[in-house]
């Protein structure tokens, strides 16, 4: 990965993480949401990882606490559209 260049959003995210238990980062595709969040997280769960995607979706439906285990702050990366689509395909 290239060297990370700090942005204004880093300070905003840092402030939010200090004040809240969770922060939702939204924006258009490929604008750097995950890259930004990775800079502030101590652990990560990638819900859209093709190798674990189905297992993660099932776990989210049955034992969500298990998905939340990990060092905090914890990045939980997902693509909302894919999870919704999978609901209808399976």
C-alpha positions as CSV (number, residue, x, y, z in Angstrom):
1,X,0.0,0.0,0.0
2,X,1.2,3.5,-0.7
3,X,2.2,5.8,2.1
4,X,-0.9,7.1,3.8
5,X,-1.6,10.8,3.5
6,X,-3.5,12.2,6.5
7,X,-6.8,14.0,5.7
8,X,-9.2,16.3,7.5
9,X,-11.4,13.2,7.9
10,X,-8.8,11.6,10.2
11,X,-9.2,14.2,12.9
12,X,-13.0,14.1,12.6
13,X,-13.0,10.3,12.8
14,X,-10.6,10.4,15.8
15,X,-12.8,12.8,17.6
16,X,-15.9,10.7,16.9
17,X,-14.2,7.5,18.1
18,X,-13.2,9.2,21.4
19,X,-16.8,10.2,22.0
20,X,-18.8,7.2,20.7
21,X,-18.7,3.5,20.9
22,X,-19.1,3.1,17.2
23,X,-18.8,5.3,14.1
24,X,-20.4,4.7,10.7
25,X,-18.3,5.9,7.8
26,X,-20.4,6.4,4.6
27,X,-19.5,7.7,1.2
28,X,-19.3,6.9,-2.5
29,X,-17.4,3.8,-3.7
30,X,-13.6,4.1,-3.9
31,X,-13.3,7.3,-1.9
32,X,-11.1,5.8,0.8
33,X,-13.5,4.9,3.6
34,X,-11.9,1.6,4.4
35,X,-8.4,3.1,4.1
36,X,-9.3,5.9,6.5
37,X,-10.9,3.5,9.0
38,X,-8.0,1.1,8.9
39,X,-5.7,3.9,10.1
40,X,-7.8,4.2,13.3
41,X,-8.6,0.5,14.0
42,X,-6.8,-2.1,16.0
43,X,-8.6,-5.1,14.4
44,X,-10.8,-5.6,11.4
45,X,-13.5,-7.9,10.0
46,X,-14.1,-7.8,6.3
47,X,-17.7,-9.0,5.7
48,X,-17.3,-8.9,1.9
49,X,-14.1,-11.1,1.9
50,X,-15.1,-13.8,-0.6
51,X,-13.3,-16.5,1.4
52,X,-15.4,-15.9,4.6
53,X,-18.4,-13.9,3.3
54,X,-21.1,-16.6,3.6
55,X,-19.8,-17.7,7.0
56,X,-19.7,-14.1,8.3
57,X,-23.3,-13.5,7.1
58,X,-24.5,-16.7,8.9
59,X,-22.6,-15.7,12.0
60,X,-24.1,-12.2,11.9
61,X,-27.6,-13.8,11.8
62,X,-26.9,-16.2,14.6
63,X,-24.1,-15.0,16.9
64,X,-23.3,-11.4,16.1
65,X,-21.3,-11.0,19.4
66,X,-18.7,-13.4,17.9
67,X,-18.2,-11.1,15.0
68,X,-17.6,-8.1,17.3
69,X,-14.8,-9.9,19.2
70,X,-11.4,-8.2,18.6
71,X,-9.3,-5.3,19.7
72,X,-11.0,-2.0,19.7
73,X,-11.6,0.1,17.9
74,X,-12.7,-2.6,15.5
75,X,-13.3,-2.0,11.8
76,X,-16.2,-3.9,10.4
77,X,-16.1,-3.4,6.6
78,X,-19.1,-4.5,4.6
79,X,-20.8,-3.7,1.3
80,X,-24.5,-3.2,2.1
81,X,-25.7,-4.1,-1.3
82,X,-24.0,-7.5,-1.3
83,X,-25.4,-8.5,2.0
84,X,-28.9,-7.6,0.9
85,X,-28.4,-9.4,-2.4
86,X,-27.1,-12.6,-0.7
87,X,-30.2,-12.6,1.5
88,X,-32.3,-13.2,-1.6
89,X,-29.9,-15.5,-3.5
90,X,-29.4,-18.1,-0.7
